[in-house]
Amino acid sequence: MPSHRYGYARASTLDQSTSVQREALKAAKCDRVYEEQASETSRSGRNELNRCK
């Protein structure tokens, strides 16, 4: 069965960018990158993080 590599990029504020994280995940050959910009401090409110589980 083929294995898949998933990545997660997150910026805490709208002023920040996930571009550096995205490039690093691309270099790591992630098949799918989940990304969000949120100020949520608890993991339960991070929808994209929850999706990649």
Rosetta silent file (secondary structure, phi, psi, omega in degrees, C-alpha in Angstrom):
SEQUENCE: MPSHRYGYARASTLDQSTSVQREALKAAKCDRVYEEQASETSRSGRNELNRCK
SCORE:     score description
SCORE:     0.000 S_00000001
   1 L     0.000  131.629 -178.883    0.000    0.000    0.000 S_00000001
   2 L   -70.183  142.418  177.051    1.498    3.405   -0.920 S_00000001
   3 L   -94.244  152.408 -179.400    2.252    5.756    1.941 S_00000001
   4 L  -120.905  146.863  178.607    1.240    9.380    1.850 S_00000001
   5 L  -114.241  124.224 -179.072    2.915   12.356    3.418 S_00000001
   6 E  -114.335  143.250  178.647    0.705   15.126    4.750 S_00000001
   7 E  -123.946  159.950 -179.348    1.799   18.577    5.853 S_00000001
   8 E  -136.797  121.430  177.849    0.223   21.338    7.891 S_00000001
   9 E  -116.506  136.503 -177.267    1.044   25.036    7.556 S_00000001
  10 E  -144.840  136.621  171.648   -0.419   27.622    9.893 S_00000001
  11 E  -115.423  137.886 -175.937   -0.082   31.352   10.440 S_00000001
  12 L   -73.622  -30.639 -178.010   -1.355   32.840   13.684 S_00000001
  13 L  -130.269  165.723  178.567   -2.525   36.120   12.219 S_00000001
  14 L   -70.031  -19.601  178.635   -3.737   37.426    8.883 S_00000001
  15 L   -76.100  -18.501 -177.792   -0.580   39.559    8.676 S_00000001
  16 L   -92.550  159.710 -179.335    1.608   36.454    8.565 S_00000001
  17 L  -120.144  150.408  176.343    2.191   34.213    5.570 S_00000001
  18 L   -99.788    8.836 -173.364    2.471   30.449    5.269 S_00000001
  19 H   -60.375  -41.251  179.423    4.565   30.668    2.103 S_00000001
  20 H   -65.962  -41.802  177.867    7.864   29.632    3.751 S_00000001
  21 H   -63.641  -42.884  179.265    6.154   26.694    5.462 S_00000001
  22 H   -59.702  -43.574  179.100    4.475   25.678    2.186 S_00000001
  23 H   -62.996  -40.399  178.879    7.823   25.671    0.370 S_00000001
  24 H   -65.924  -39.028  178.456    9.390   23.544    3.111 S_00000001
  25 H   -69.600  -35.338  175.886    6.509   21.067    2.950 S_00000001
  26 H   -65.253  -42.781  178.172    6.781   20.957   -0.828 S_00000001
  27 H   -64.689  -28.126  178.035   10.528   20.257   -0.505 S_00000001
  28 L   -82.235    3.130  177.139    9.653   17.462    1.940 S_00000001
  29 L    62.462   42.154  175.449    7.519   15.972   -0.852 S_00000001
  30 L   -69.855  135.657  177.989    4.203   16.194    0.974 S_00000001
  31 L   -74.562  -32.355 -176.699    1.364   14.769   -1.086 S_00000001
  32 E  -144.514  132.820  177.593   -1.186   17.058    0.513 S_00000001
  33 E  -116.712  125.209  174.709   -0.722   20.286    2.473 S_00000001
  34 E   -97.701  136.994 -171.814   -3.395   21.544    4.828 S_00000001
  35 E  -142.847  141.216  174.597   -3.160   25.252    5.467 S_00000001
  36 E  -156.041  156.804  173.458   -4.928   27.862    7.533 S_00000001
  37 E  -120.665  114.324 -175.870   -4.595   31.304    8.965 S_00000001
  38 L  -153.696  156.077  176.265   -6.243   31.557   12.333 S_00000001
  39 L  -102.906    6.439 -179.662   -5.798   33.042   15.755 S_00000001
  40 L   -62.685  126.606 -178.335   -7.388   30.039   17.444 S_00000001
  41 L   -91.293  -24.379  179.318   -5.145   28.886   20.279 S_00000001
  42 L   -90.677  147.062 -179.303   -6.805   25.548   20.967 S_00000001
  43 H   -66.796  -24.978 -177.562   -6.342   22.650   18.575 S_00000001
  44 H   -65.616  -23.665 -179.689  -10.065   21.935   18.573 S_00000001
  45 H   -93.797    4.389 -179.415  -10.688   25.124   16.571 S_00000001
  46 L   -97.124   91.065 -172.905   -8.116   24.347   13.894 S_00000001
  47 H   -59.634  -44.756 -177.953  -10.248   22.799   11.165 S_00000001
  48 H   -68.383  -35.545  175.836   -7.436   22.006    8.731 S_00000001
  49 H   -63.434  -42.407  179.281   -5.331   20.392   11.450 S_00000001
  50 H   -64.591  -33.761  179.741   -8.303   18.228   12.392 S_00000001
  51 H   -67.742  -31.657 -174.835   -8.757   17.228    8.722 S_00000001
  52 L   -86.011    2.420  176.598   -5.243   15.914    8.362 S_00000001
  53 L   -75.335    0.000    0.000   -5.555   13.463   11.259 S_00000001
